[in-house]
Every structure is written in C-alpha cells, then in structure tokens.
Amino acid sequence: MSHLVVDQVKEGDVIPAVLELSDVAVGYVRGEPVLRDVTISIRLGEAVALVGRNGTGKSTLLRTMRGFLLPFDGQVMLKGHPLQSMSPQTLAATIGFLSPGIPQAHILVDEVIELSSLGRLKSMQQLEASDHPDVFSEVSGFGARFLDEMSSGQQRKIMLLALVAQWTDVLLMDEPELHLDLPSLRELHGLISWATAKGKSVVLSTHNLETIRVLPDRLYVVGDKTVREAPRTEETVQALLEGNGYVPRA
C-alpha cells in the first residue's frame, strides 16, 4: 500500500481503515475475557488514544492489535487481511510496537536502530539523515553508546526514535510518556503529529491529561470490560479525573 500524506487529503475524501477490530474478545484465559465486544476501526493518518484506569485492558488490547495475543472471539484485520494469517516478518514490517518497559540489553544504539529498521538503516546517524521528526536532539549522536548505560528518559527517547526507524504504517505505543520530562513530552506530541501527517496511524494508551487534551483525533475509554468512544471534551477529562470512566449520555 502506498503511503497516504494527510496534508493532500481533500474534504469529502474517504480515508481507508488500516486496522479493524470487529466484536473482539481479548484476554489471557479463555472464558475470562479482559475485554469483550470490541469494535474499532483505525484509519490511516489518525491518532487514537486509549484511556482508562490501571488494569482495565489497554495494554492487552494493544498487544492483540500487534498480534502478540490472539482474540478469543471476533476478527482483527490488517489492510483487509486477517492479522493471524500474516507472517511475523509481515507484521514487523507493518506494525511497530512500543512497550512500557525498556530493554535492559548491553547493545549499542546503532544496533537498536539497525534491528528496528530491519536493516534499512545501519546507524543513528543514518536515521538522523533520513526523513524523521526533528525531536529529542539530546540523544543526537548517541549511536556508539550502550542503551543500558543511559538514563531511563534517554532510553525512552531512543526507543521512540527506533519506532520511527521501523517506518511502519501503524505505530502502537503503550504509555509512551513514561520517563519523559515536560519538554520531552511536547516533543513526543510533535513526533506523533509528524507521523500522522505522513499518513501513519498511531494508537496509544495514556494517562497524561495534556496528551488527552491536545493530541488524539479520537478517544476511547477502556473499562468495565468494554471499550467506548468518548468526545475529546473537558467533561470527559473530568470524568477520568474522578475515576468514574466516561458514560455516554442517552
């Protein structure tokens, strides 16, 4: 599929879905779903946020979208094909995944970039010379440094840039703000805006109110074993702050 540049989309154009979940039930033990009846369509070039309290299933849903977990029921489609029918190589070339944890491997940053890009890029320097967002200048030139010898914030920035290096159509981010200070958080927002402008789809889980207020095109609240779309309004934010989730009006 050719890449869609969102700036070129005209009013009235139908933007295709790249990732679709239909009546999906997800979890770890059959018969005990964490979430059920999940139907979501992710379009090219949009940012979608998953919000909700800890333990409600946001990470489980993202892992199912990536193919790490198979749904108990329903269907996950990627570019019109069943996700579970795709090879690991095809999935890795199409969906990037950022986990909340940082790999504690004694590995050079250049090697992280090469592995993440599936060999397309050989170094941090090549990434910086390619089409990439102008963010996280603090770690520029870190190619010869070891990942496990950096601060947690620096590691997080490297992993976010490695996600960009994958150049996949879909970017899944599980709490990408972890370990980032406020200026870096705003750079993260810039990275995501850059990615969606390039026609990439971003799905992220977040607890960050600034992210919820300024970033996503659509917002989904995860809780009570369901996923519900909610308006990106101050009413929704206040409901989340109060810990009550969001209940759509009748």
N, C-alpha and C positions, 0 to 999 in steps of 0.2 A: 504494500500500500504506500502510495506517495505521501509525503508529509504535508499536512494542511497548515498553511500560515494564516492564523486567525485574523490578522490585520486585513487580509484580502477577502474575507467573507462578507458578502453583501447582505443587506437586510432582506429577510424572507428566505434566505438560503437554509436548507435543511442540513444541519451538521450531523454526520453519522455517528452512531454509537460504536465504540471500540471494545467496551467490556460490558456485558449484560448478565445480571443475575435474575433468575425467574423462579419464584416460590422456593427459595433455597432454605434448607435447614442445615446448620453447621454446629460443630462441637467436637468432642473428643471421645465420648462414649455413646454408642448408638442407643437410641431410646431416651437419651438425656440431652437434647439439643440445647446449646447455649443461646442460639437464635433460631427462629423459625419464620417461614413465610416471607423471606427477604426478597424483595424485587427492586432492583436498582439498575438504571441504565447510565453508563458513564460515556459522555460524548467527547470527541476529540477537542482538545484545546480548552478544557474547563478544569477548574479546581473544585473539588468536592471535599468537605470536611465531615468527619465522623466525630461526634462529641457524646459525652456521657460519663457516668461515674466509673471508677476503677472496677474492673471485674465484670463489666456488662457485656463484653464480647467484641470490642472494637478490634483488638489485635487478632482475635480468632477470625473475624470477618476478613481482615486484610490478608491473613495467611491463606484463607480459602481463595481469595481473588488471585493470589500468586500461584496457587496450585500446590502449596505445601500440605494443605488439608483437602480431602475430598468431601463434597457435601453429602449429607445423609439422603437428602431429597432435593429435587429441583435440578436446575441446569445453570452452569456458568459457561458463557460463550465469549470467546475472544475473536474479534474480527469475523464473526459469523460461524466460527467453528467451536465444537465442544472443547473446553480447556483441557479436560483429562485425556483427550486424544492426541495432544501435542507432545512432542519430544521435549526433554529437558533443555536441549540446545535452542529450540524454537522459543520456549518460554523465556529463557535467559536473554534472548535477543529482542524480546518484545515487551517484557515487564521487568522493570527494575524495582528492587525492594530494599528499603532502609529499615533495619530493625532498631529497637530502642537500645540494645546493647552495643558495645564497642568491641570488636575482635581484639583480644589481647595477644596478638601474634607478633613475634620479632621479625617484622617484614618491612622492607623499605617502602616509602610512599610511592616511588616509581613503580614498584612491583604491584602495589594496590591498584594503581591506575591501569597498568597493563592487563591485570587479571579482570578488572571491572569492565574494561572496554573490549574484552575478548580478543586482545592482541591488536586492536585497531590503533591504539596509542601505546607508545613504549615508555612514556615518562610524564612526569608532572609538567615539564617544560613543553612537551608536545600538546598537552591539554591546554596550557595557557596560550599557545599559539593557534589553537583551533577556535571554532565557533563555540564560545562558552560564556556564561554570565560573569560580569565584572564584579565579583564578590569575594570576600574572605582573603583580601590581599595580605593579611597577617601570615598566612601559610604559603604564600608565593615563594617558590624556590626551595621548598622543603623536600624535594624529590629524593635526596640522598640521606634523609633522616629516617629513623626507625619509628614505626607507628606507636609501639608500646613505650617509647621514651618521651612522649608528648603529654601535655595536659589533656584532660577529658574534653575541654572545649576545642582544642586544636584537633584532636582525634575526630570529633564530630564534624568539623568543617571538612576534613579530608574525606570522610565517608560521604558527605553530601556532594562534594566535587566528584568523587568516584561514581556516585549515582548518575551525575550528569554525563560522565565519561561513557557510561553504558549506551547512551543515545537511544533509549527505548521509547516506544510510543506511549507507554504507561509507566508512571512513577508512583509507587506506593510508599508512603512514609509513615512509620509508626512513631508518633511523638517526636517529630524532627527537631523541636525546640530544646530538647534535653541538653543541658550543659552549655547553652548559648547565653551570653550576656545580651543586654538590650540592644546595643548597636548591631551585634551579630544576628539577633532575631530579625531586625529590619532588613539585613542583607539576605537572610533566608527568604523573607517575603519577596525580595527582589528576584531571587533565584527562581522561585515558583512562578512569579509573574512572567519572567523571561521564558520559562519552559512552556507555559500555556500559550504565550504569543507565538511560539514555534510550532504550535499545533499538538503539543503533548498533553496528555491527560494526567492530572495529579489527584490522587486520593490520599488524604492524610487523616490520622487520628490526632486530636489535640485537646488540651485542657487550657490553652492560652487564650485569654479573652481578647487580646489585641488581634491575634490571628483570626479568631471567630468574627470579629467586627469588621476587619478590613479585607480579608483575603478571598474566601471561597465564593464561587458562583452559586453553589448550593450547599445546604447544611442538612445533615441527618443526625437525629438524636437516637442513640442506642441505649436501650433499657427495657426492663420487663420482658426480655426475650424477643423484643421486636425492634425494628428499625423504621423510624418515621421521619419523613421530610418536614422541616420546620422553616419558617421565614427567618431571614437574617435580620432580626429586629432586636431592639433593646428589650422588648418583652421576653423574647426567647433567652437572651443573655441573663436577665434577672431570674428567670425560672431555673436556669442552670446553676446560677449562684446559690439559689435557695436549696439546691439539691433535689428538686422535685421533678426534674426532667421537663419535657415540654409536652403538653397535651393539646392537640389541635382543637379549636373551637368547633362546635357542632354547626 
